[in-house]
Amino acid sequence: MAGISRILFCALLLTVIFFCPSAHAVTVDAVDISNPACRQAGAQYSVNVLDISNRLYLKAVLNELNNAKQTINVAMYSAYVRIDQAGSPAGQLVQALIAAKARGVSVRVYLDNSDPGDKGNEAAYLMLDSAGIDVSYIKPGFKLHAKLIVIDDETVINGSANWTDNAILSNFESNTLLRSKEFAQQKAGFFVLLAKNAAPRVKPAAVPSVRVSNTFLTNGKFIGAIVEASDRYAFDLYLLLLRRGVGWLPIDYQKTAQYLGIKVDTRSGNYKRDLNIIIKKLKEKYGLIDYRTNAGGDTQVRLVDYLDPAKDYTTPQSGYFNLPCGYWDYGLDRQLLLREKVAYLVCLREQALAWPKPFWQFSEIGMEKTYHVERDIFSLGFQALKKEDLLEIIPSIANDEKHSDREPNHYRVKPLVSPQEKERQCAALEKSYGANTITAARALAQVFDEDNDGDSVEALAVLIKRYSLPKVKAAVAKIAGYSNGNPLKNIAHVAAILGEGGDE
C-alpha cells in the first residue's frame, strides 16, 4: 500500500505542476506505467520535472533539440508540415531535427501511417528522409499514437501535443519535460518496440539514366530555339543520340524514322529525306551535332561538345542532370507533348539543384528568364506532368485576398513507375476496396488531375467507404470550380468538408 500511496502522491504532485506553469523544475519520483517491466518490478526513479504545457511547448522543445549532443529519438502521431510554411511552429521542429543531423547528432524518427487516406505526415517524412535522417512509418495494422521525444539518453519530453500548428498555438495540451537517465533508459524500450514494428524502408534501386548538360536548357540557342520552332523531331532525335552515347554513331534510317513517328515508305524513300533534314537542322541551326556521309550514302553523327573548356562545370549549377531511361522505356517520349517534355527536363534539373531538399520552388517569371521559353511551357506543362503522376505540386498560400505576395509553388519530381507496376497497384486497390469504388474514386480524382496517382485514388476510396459515394461527390463538387492553383483544391480539403479531423 505504501508503494501505491507513493505513486498516487506523485500523480497528485504532477497534476499540481501541470496547472501551475513555472520556469522552475521540480524533482519527484516517477514510474513508467506504459512499460510492463516497470509495472511488474514497481521501479521508480527520481526525475527532474518541468511543465511545458500549452504555449510553453515550442520554445522548450526547440531549446532541447538545438542543444542535443548525441541522440534524438522521436515518436510522433502527427507531424503536419506544409512545405510552403517551413517557418511555422511545426516546421521549426522538423528543421531543428535536420539541423541536429547536420551537426552530427544521431536522429531517429517514427511516424504514424495507420490511415491509408491520410498523407498528413508525408511532407515531414520526405524532408527528414532527404536530409539523411533515419525516419520510418509504423507498418500497416498498427497505430502510433505517442508524442514522445528522448534526447541524449537523459531528457524525456512526453504529453498530448502533436507537431501541428494547432497543437502548438491554440489547443489545450498537457506536456512535461523530465530529466533522468534511468527514466530515459526505460523510455528507450519504447523505441525498441517501434523499431520491431516499423515498415520496411525500401531503398530505390539505382535507376539507369542519361546525363544532360544544364547548358542545353539554359542557353537560349538550344532548347529556347527548339521550342520557338516547335521542333519536336529535333528535340527527340537529340535526346535519343544522347542516350546512344559519344563518338560517331551510324544512323539506321528506318528504325530512327519509326522512333520519331515519321511514316516509313521504303518505295519512295521520303523518310530518309525527312530524316536528313532533321539531322542537318541539328547541326546547322542548333549546333548540337556533327555528321558525315560516306560514298555509299550511310550517315554517321556525333554529339558536339558545346561547353566552354575555360569554365568549371563540376558544380550542380553548371554541370549535368540525369534523365532516367524510363523516359524512353515507359513511353514518355511518345506520350508527352513537346512543352511537357521540356517542362519535365526543367523539373529534373531543378530537383537536382534543390537536393537534398525534397521540394523546390521557382516562379514562372524566373523560369521564363532562366530557360528562355514562354511561361505557358511551365503553367501548362507542369499541370500535365501532375496529371501523369510525374510531378507533385503544392500551391502556396497567399497572405492577402489579392494574392499579391503569394510565394511560388513547391514542386517535387516523382519517381517513374512502369506501366506494369501501375497495373499491379491498381489491381491491389481494387482487391482492397472493390472495383466499383476505385472506378468512382479515379473519376473524382480527375477533378484534381490526380487520377493517375494511386495514393490520391486510395484516399478518395477511403472517404467513399467512410462517408458514402454521394457525400464524397457532393464535397468534391463544392471545390471542383476552384482554379488549379488554389491551395484549397485538394483531397485534404474534401476530407475537411466531410468532417474529417481526428486527433490533432
C-alpha positions as CSV (number, residue, x, y, z in Angstrom):
1,M,0.0,0.0,0.0
2,A,2.9,2.3,0.7
3,G,4.1,2.0,-2.9
4,I,0.6,2.7,-4.3
5,S,0.3,5.7,-2.0
6,R,3.6,7.0,-3.1
7,I,2.6,6.7,-6.8
8,L,-0.7,8.5,-6.1
9,F,1.1,11.2,-4.3
10,C,3.4,11.7,-7.3
11,A,0.5,11.8,-9.7
12,L,-1.1,14.5,-7.5
13,L,2.1,16.4,-7.4
14,L,2.5,16.3,-11.2
15,T,-1.1,17.4,-11.5
16,V,-0.4,20.5,-9.4
17,I,2.7,21.2,-11.5
18,F,0.7,20.9,-14.8
19,F,-1.7,23.6,-13.7
20,C,0.9,25.9,-12.3
21,P,3.3,26.5,-15.2
22,S,6.7,27.6,-13.9
23,A,10.2,28.1,-15.2
24,H,11.4,26.1,-12.2
25,A,11.8,22.4,-12.3
26,V,10.6,20.1,-9.5
27,T,12.2,16.8,-8.5
28,V,9.7,14.0,-7.9
29,D,9.6,10.2,-8.1
30,A,8.0,8.7,-11.2
31,V,7.2,5.4,-12.7
32,D,6.7,4.5,-16.4
33,I,3.4,2.6,-16.3
34,S,3.5,2.2,-20.1
35,N,6.4,-0.2,-19.6
36,P,5.3,-3.7,-18.4
37,A,8.7,-4.3,-16.8
38,C,8.4,-1.2,-14.7
39,R,4.9,-2.1,-13.6
40,Q,5.9,-5.6,-12.6
41,A,9.0,-4.5,-10.7
42,G,7.5,-1.4,-9.3
43,A,10.5,0.6,-10.5
44,Q,10.6,4.3,-9.5
45,Y,13.0,7.0,-10.4
46,S,13.8,10.5,-9.2
47,V,13.2,12.8,-12.1
48,N,13.5,16.5,-12.6
49,V,10.2,17.7,-14.0
50,L,9.2,20.8,-15.8
51,D,5.7,21.6,-17.0
52,I,5.8,22.8,-20.7
53,S,2.1,22.7,-21.4
54,N,0.3,24.8,-23.9
55,R,2.3,27.7,-25.3
56,L,5.5,26.7,-23.3
57,Y,6.0,23.6,-25.5
58,L,7.6,25.1,-28.7
59,K,10.3,27.1,-27.1
60,A,11.2,24.3,-24.6
61,V,11.4,21.6,-27.3
62,L,13.3,23.7,-29.7
63,N,15.8,24.5,-27.0
64,E,16.3,20.8,-26.2
65,L,16.6,19.8,-29.9
66,N,19.1,22.6,-30.6
67,N,21.2,21.6,-27.7
68,A,21.2,17.9,-28.2
69,K,24.7,16.4,-28.3
70,Q,24.4,12.8,-29.3
71,T,21.0,11.3,-29.9
72,I,17.4,12.3,-30.6
73,N,14.6,9.8,-30.8
74,V,11.1,10.9,-31.8
75,A,7.8,9.0,-31.9
76,M,5.0,11.3,-33.3
77,Y,1.4,10.6,-34.2
78,S,1.1,13.7,-36.4
79,A,3.9,15.9,-37.8
80,Y,1.9,18.1,-40.1
81,V,4.2,20.5,-42.0
82,R,3.3,22.5,-45.1
83,I,6.2,22.9,-47.5
84,D,5.2,26.5,-48.2
85,Q,5.2,27.3,-44.5
86,A,8.6,25.9,-43.3
87,G,8.8,28.6,-40.7
88,S,5.6,27.6,-39.0
89,P,5.9,26.1,-35.5
90,A,5.7,22.5,-36.7
91,G,8.1,23.3,-39.5
92,Q,10.6,24.8,-37.0
93,L,10.6,21.5,-35.1
94,V,11.3,19.4,-38.2
95,Q,14.0,21.9,-39.2
96,A,15.6,21.6,-35.8
97,L,15.9,17.8,-36.3
98,I,17.5,18.4,-39.7
99,A,19.9,20.9,-38.1
100,A,20.8,18.4,-35.4
101,K,21.5,15.8,-38.0
102,A,23.8,18.2,-39.9
103,R,25.9,18.9,-36.8
104,G,26.4,15.1,-36.1
105,V,23.6,14.1,-33.8
106,S,22.1,10.7,-34.4
107,V,18.4,11.3,-35.2
108,R,15.7,8.6,-35.4
109,V,12.1,9.4,-36.1
110,Y,8.9,7.2,-36.2
111,L,5.7,8.5,-37.7
112,D,2.2,7.1,-37.8
113,N,0.7,5.9,-41.1
114,S,-2.3,4.0,-39.9
115,D,-4.9,5.7,-42.2
116,P,-4.1,5.0,-45.9
117,G,-6.1,8.0,-46.9
118,D,-4.2,10.4,-44.6
119,K,-1.0,11.9,-46.1
120,G,-0.5,14.4,-43.3
121,N,2.9,13.1,-42.3
122,E,4.2,12.8,-45.9
123,A,5.9,16.2,-46.2
124,A,7.7,15.8,-42.9
125,Y,8.8,12.3,-43.9
126,L,10.2,13.5,-47.2
127,M,12.0,16.4,-45.6
128,L,13.6,14.2,-43.0
129,D,14.4,11.4,-45.4
130,S,16.1,13.7,-47.9
131,A,18.2,15.2,-45.1
132,G,19.6,11.7,-44.4
133,I,17.6,11.2,-41.1
134,D,16.5,7.7,-40.2
135,V,12.8,8.1,-40.5
136,S,10.1,5.3,-40.7
137,Y,6.4,4.8,-40.7
138,I,4.9,2.2,-38.5
139,K,3.8,-0.8,-40.6
140,P,0.2,-1.2,-41.6
141,G,-2.1,-2.7,-38.9
142,F,-0.6,-0.7,-36.1
143,K,-1.2,2.9,-34.9
144,L,1.4,5.0,-33.4
145,H,-0.4,7.5,-31.1
146,A,2.6,8.6,-28.9
147,K,4.0,12.1,-28.8
148,L,7.4,11.2,-27.3
149,I,10.9,12.6,-27.6
150,V,14.0,11.2,-25.8
151,I,17.3,13.3,-26.1
152,D,20.8,12.2,-25.2
153,D,19.5,9.3,-23.1
154,E,18.6,11.7,-20.3
155,T,15.8,14.1,-21.4
156,V,12.2,12.8,-21.9
157,I,9.5,15.0,-23.4
158,N,6.1,13.5,-23.3
159,G,2.5,14.6,-23.4
160,S,-0.5,15.2,-25.6
161,A,0.8,17.6,-28.2
162,N,1.4,16.6,-31.8
163,W,3.7,18.5,-34.1
164,T,0.9,20.5,-35.6
165,D,0.4,24.3,-35.6
166,N,-3.0,23.8,-33.9
167,A,-1.5,21.8,-31.1
168,I,1.3,24.3,-30.5
169,L,-0.5,27.6,-31.0
170,S,-4.1,27.1,-29.9
171,N,-5.0,23.7,-28.4
172,F,-5.1,23.0,-24.7
173,E,-2.2,20.4,-24.4
174,S,-0.5,18.9,-21.4
175,N,3.2,18.3,-21.8
176,T,6.1,17.5,-19.5
177,L,9.9,17.7,-19.8
178,L,11.6,15.2,-17.5
179,R,15.3,14.6,-16.8
180,S,16.5,11.3,-15.6
181,K,19.0,8.9,-17.1
182,E,17.2,5.9,-15.5
183,F,13.7,7.1,-16.7
184,A,15.1,7.8,-20.2
185,Q,16.6,4.3,-20.3
186,Q,13.2,2.9,-19.6
187,K,11.6,5.0,-22.4
188,A,14.3,3.8,-24.8
189,G,12.5,0.4,-24.6
190,F,9.5,2.0,-26.4
191,F,11.7,2.8,-29.4
192,V,12.9,-0.8,-29.5
193,L,9.3,-1.8,-29.8
194,L,8.8,0.7,-32.6
195,A,11.9,-0.5,-34.4
196,K,10.4,-4.0,-34.5
197,N,7.2,-2.7,-35.9
198,A,8.5,-0.2,-38.4
199,A,7.5,-0.5,-42.0
200,P,10.4,-1.8,-44.2
201,R,12.4,1.0,-45.7
202,V,12.8,0.2,-49.4
203,K,15.7,2.0,-50.9
204,P,15.1,2.7,-54.6
205,A,17.3,0.8,-56.9
206,A,19.8,2.6,-59.0
207,V,18.0,4.0,-62.0
208,P,19.7,3.9,-65.3
209,S,20.0,7.4,-66.6
210,V,21.5,9.7,-69.3
211,R,23.4,12.8,-68.5
212,V,22.0,16.0,-70.0
213,S,24.0,19.2,-69.8
214,N,22.4,22.1,-68.0
215,T,23.6,24.3,-70.8
216,F,21.2,22.5,-73.2
217,L,18.4,24.1,-71.1
218,T,19.9,27.4,-70.0
219,N,21.4,28.6,-73.3
220,G,18.6,30.1,-75.4
221,K,20.1,28.9,-78.7
222,F,19.4,25.3,-77.8
223,I,16.2,24.5,-76.0
224,G,14.8,28.0,-76.5
225,A,15.2,27.9,-80.2
226,I,13.8,24.4,-80.5
227,V,10.7,25.3,-78.5
228,E,10.2,28.5,-80.5
229,A,10.3,26.5,-83.7
230,S,8.1,23.7,-82.2
231,D,10.7,21.4,-83.4
232,R,9.7,18.1,-81.7
233,Y,11.7,15.9,-84.2
234,A,14.9,17.7,-83.5
235,F,14.3,17.5,-79.7
236,D,13.5,13.8,-79.8
237,L,16.4,12.9,-82.0
238,Y,18.9,14.8,-79.9
239,L,17.8,13.1,-76.7
240,L,17.9,9.7,-78.5
241,L,21.5,10.4,-79.6
242,L,22.4,11.4,-76.0
243,R,21.2,8.0,-74.9
244,R,23.2,6.2,-77.5
245,G,26.5,7.7,-76.3
246,V,29.5,9.5,-77.6
247,G,31.6,9.1,-80.7
248,W,30.5,8.6,-84.3
249,L,27.2,6.8,-84.4
250,P,25.7,5.2,-87.5
251,I,22.1,6.2,-88.4
252,D,19.6,3.4,-89.1
253,Y,17.2,5.4,-91.1
254,Q,14.2,3.1,-90.9
255,K,14.4,2.5,-87.1
256,T,15.1,6.1,-86.4
257,A,12.2,7.4,-88.6
258,Q,9.9,4.9,-86.9
259,Y,11.0,6.1,-83.5
260,L,10.4,9.7,-84.4
261,G,6.9,8.9,-85.8
262,I,7.9,9.6,-89.4
263,K,6.0,7.4,-91.9
264,V,8.4,4.8,-93.5
265,D,7.7,4.2,-97.2
266,T,10.5,2.1,-98.5
267,R,9.4,2.6,-102.1
268,S,9.7,6.3,-102.2
269,G,12.4,6.7,-99.6
270,N,10.9,10.1,-98.5
271,Y,11.5,9.2,-94.8
272,K,15.3,9.3,-95.5
273,R,14.9,12.8,-97.0
274,D,12.9,13.9,-94.0
275,L,15.4,12.5,-91.5
276,N,18.3,14.1,-93.3
277,I,16.5,17.5,-93.0
278,I,16.3,17.0,-89.2
279,I,19.9,15.9,-88.9
280,K,21.1,18.9,-91.0
281,K,19.0,21.2,-88.8
282,L,20.5,19.8,-85.6
283,K,23.9,20.7,-87.0
284,E,23.4,24.0,-88.8
285,K,20.6,25.6,-86.9
286,Y,21.1,24.4,-83.3
287,G,24.8,23.4,-83.3
288,L,24.1,20.2,-81.3
289,I,25.6,17.6,-83.6
290,D,28.0,17.0,-86.5
291,Y,27.5,14.4,-89.2
292,R,29.2,12.8,-92.2
293,T,28.1,10.7,-95.1
294,N,30.2,8.2,-96.9
295,A,30.2,7.3,-100.6
296,G,27.6,4.6,-100.0
297,G,25.1,7.1,-98.6
298,D,25.5,5.9,-95.0
299,T,25.3,8.7,-92.4
300,Q,27.1,8.9,-89.1
301,V,26.5,11.6,-86.4
302,R,28.2,12.6,-83.2
303,L,27.3,15.0,-80.4
304,V,29.1,18.3,-80.3
305,D,30.7,19.3,-77.0
306,Y,29.3,22.8,-76.8
307,L,30.7,23.5,-73.3
308,D,33.3,26.2,-72.8
309,P,36.5,24.5,-71.8
310,A,37.5,27.5,-69.8
311,K,34.6,27.2,-67.4
312,D,34.2,24.9,-64.4
313,Y,31.2,22.5,-65.0
314,T,31.6,20.4,-61.8
315,T,29.1,22.3,-59.7
316,P,25.4,21.4,-59.7
317,Q,24.6,24.9,-61.1
318,S,26.8,24.4,-64.2
319,G,27.2,20.7,-64.7
320,Y,24.7,18.0,-65.6
321,F,21.4,16.5,-64.5
322,N,20.2,12.9,-65.1
323,L,17.3,11.9,-67.4
324,P,16.1,8.4,-66.3
325,C,16.0,5.9,-69.1
326,G,12.4,5.2,-68.1
327,Y,11.6,8.3,-70.1
328,W,12.0,6.1,-73.1
329,D,11.3,2.7,-71.7
330,Y,7.9,3.7,-70.3
331,G,6.9,5.6,-73.4
332,L,7.0,9.2,-72.1
333,D,8.9,10.2,-75.2
334,R,5.8,9.2,-77.2
335,Q,3.2,10.2,-74.7
336,L,4.2,13.8,-73.8
337,L,3.9,16.9,-75.9
338,L,7.0,18.9,-76.6
339,R,6.1,21.5,-73.9
340,E,5.6,18.7,-71.4
341,K,9.0,17.1,-72.3
342,V,10.8,20.4,-71.9
343,A,8.9,21.0,-68.6
344,Y,10.0,17.6,-67.4
345,L,13.7,18.3,-68.1
346,V,13.4,21.6,-66.3
347,C,11.9,19.8,-63.3
348,L,14.7,17.2,-63.3
349,R,17.3,20.0,-63.3
350,E,15.6,22.0,-60.5
351,Q,15.2,18.9,-58.4
352,A,18.9,18.2,-58.8
353,L,19.8,21.7,-57.8
354,A,17.5,21.5,-54.7
355,W,19.0,18.3,-53.4
356,P,18.9,17.3,-50.5
357,K,15.7,19.2,-50.1
358,P,12.8,17.1,-51.5
359,F,10.9,20.1,-52.9
360,W,11.9,23.1,-55.0
361,Q,10.2,26.3,-55.9
362,F,10.7,28.8,-58.7
363,S,8.4,31.5,-60.1
364,E,7.2,31.1,-63.7
365,I,8.7,34.5,-64.4
366,G,12.0,33.4,-63.1
367,M,11.9,30.1,-65.1
368,E,11.0,32.0,-68.2
369,K,14.2,34.1,-67.9
370,T,16.4,31.2,-66.9
371,Y,15.2,28.8,-69.6
372,H,14.3,31.2,-72.4
373,V,10.9,29.8,-73.2
374,E,7.4,31.2,-72.8
375,R,5.7,31.0,-69.4
376,D,2.9,28.6,-70.6
377,I,5.6,25.9,-71.0
378,F,5.5,25.8,-67.2
379,S,1.9,26.6,-66.4
380,L,0.5,24.1,-68.9
381,G,3.4,21.7,-68.9
382,F,3.6,21.3,-65.1
383,Q,-0.1,20.7,-64.8
384,A,0.1,18.0,-67.5
385,L,3.0,16.4,-65.6
386,K,1.0,16.4,-62.4
387,K,-1.9,14.6,-64.2
388,E,0.6,11.9,-65.4
389,D,1.8,11.4,-61.8
390,L,5.2,12.7,-62.7
391,L,5.2,15.9,-60.6
392,E,3.7,16.9,-57.2
393,I,2.6,20.5,-57.0
394,I,1.9,22.2,-53.6
395,P,0.3,25.6,-54.2
396,S,1.4,28.3,-51.8
397,I,-1.0,30.1,-49.6
398,A,-1.5,33.9,-50.2
399,N,-1.2,36.2,-47.3
400,D,-3.9,38.5,-48.6
401,E,-7.1,38.3,-50.7
402,K,-5.4,39.8,-53.8
403,H,-2.6,37.1,-53.8
404,S,-0.1,40.0,-54.3
405,D,2.6,38.5,-52.1
406,R,2.0,34.8,-52.8
407,E,5.1,32.7,-52.8
408,P,5.9,30.4,-55.8
409,N,4.5,26.9,-55.7
410,H,6.6,24.0,-54.4
411,Y,7.3,21.1,-56.7
412,R,8.7,17.6,-56.4
413,V,9.6,15.2,-59.2
414,K,8.0,11.8,-58.5
415,P,9.9,8.6,-59.3
416,L,9.0,6.9,-62.6
417,V,6.8,3.8,-62.3
418,S,6.5,1.3,-65.0
419,P,3.1,0.6,-66.6
420,Q,3.2,-2.9,-65.3
421,E,3.7,-1.7,-61.7
422,K,0.8,0.7,-62.1
423,E,-1.4,-2.1,-63.2
424,R,-0.3,-4.2,-60.2
425,Q,-1.1,-1.2,-57.9
426,C,-4.5,-0.7,-59.5
427,A,-5.3,-4.4,-59.1
428,A,-4.3,-4.2,-55.4
429,L,-6.5,-1.2,-54.8
430,E,-9.5,-3.0,-56.5
431,K,-8.9,-6.0,-54.3
432,S,-8.9,-3.9,-51.1
433,Y,-11.8,-1.5,-51.9
434,G,-13.7,-3.1,-54.8
435,A,-13.5,-2.3,-58.5
436,N,-16.6,0.0,-58.4
437,T,-15.2,2.1,-55.6
438,I,-11.8,2.5,-57.3
439,T,-13.5,3.4,-60.6
440,A,-15.6,6.1,-58.8
441,A,-12.6,7.3,-56.8
442,R,-10.5,7.7,-60.0
443,A,-13.3,9.6,-61.7
444,L,-13.4,12.0,-58.7
445,A,-9.6,12.3,-58.7
446,Q,-9.8,13.8,-62.2
447,V,-11.1,17.0,-60.7
448,F,-7.6,17.4,-59.1
449,D,-5.6,16.0,-62.0
450,E,-4.6,13.1,-59.8
451,D,-6.5,10.2,-61.4
452,N,-3.1,8.5,-62.1
453,D,-1.9,9.0,-58.6
454,G,-2.6,5.7,-56.7
455,D,-2.3,7.4,-53.3
456,S,-4.9,10.0,-54.2
457,V,-7.2,7.4,-55.6
458,E,-6.9,5.4,-52.5
459,A,-7.5,8.5,-50.3
460,L,-10.8,9.1,-52.1
461,A,-11.7,5.4,-51.8
462,V,-11.2,5.6,-48.1
463,L,-13.5,8.6,-47.9
464,I,-16.1,6.8,-50.1
465,K,-16.1,3.8,-47.8
466,R,-16.3,6.0,-44.7
467,Y,-19.0,8.6,-45.8
468,S,-20.6,7.1,-49.0
469,L,-20.1,8.0,-52.6
470,P,-22.9,10.6,-52.8
471,K,-21.5,12.6,-49.9
472,V,-18.0,12.5,-51.3
473,K,-19.3,13.6,-54.7
474,A,-21.1,16.5,-53.1
475,A,-17.9,17.6,-51.2
476,V,-15.8,17.4,-54.4
477,A,-18.4,19.4,-56.3
478,K,-18.0,22.2,-53.8
479,I,-14.4,22.8,-54.8
480,A,-14.4,21.5,-58.4
481,G,-14.7,25.0,-59.8
482,Y,-11.6,26.3,-57.9
483,S,-8.6,27.1,-60.1
484,N,-5.8,24.6,-60.3
485,G,-3.5,27.0,-58.3
486,N,-6.0,27.3,-55.4
487,P,-4.4,25.7,-52.3
488,L,-7.9,24.5,-51.2
489,K,-8.4,22.4,-54.3
490,N,-7.1,19.2,-52.8
491,I,-8.3,16.0,-51.4
492,A,-7.4,17.0,-47.8
493,H,-10.0,19.8,-48.1
494,V,-12.6,17.3,-49.3
495,A,-11.9,15.4,-46.1
496,A,-12.3,18.6,-44.1
497,I,-15.6,19.3,-45.7
498,L,-16.8,15.8,-44.8
499,G,-15.9,16.4,-41.2
500,E,-12.6,14.6,-41.4
501,G,-10.4,15.6,-38.4
502,G,-9.2,13.2,-35.9
503,D,-6.6,13.9,-33.3
504,E,-4.6,17.0,-33.9
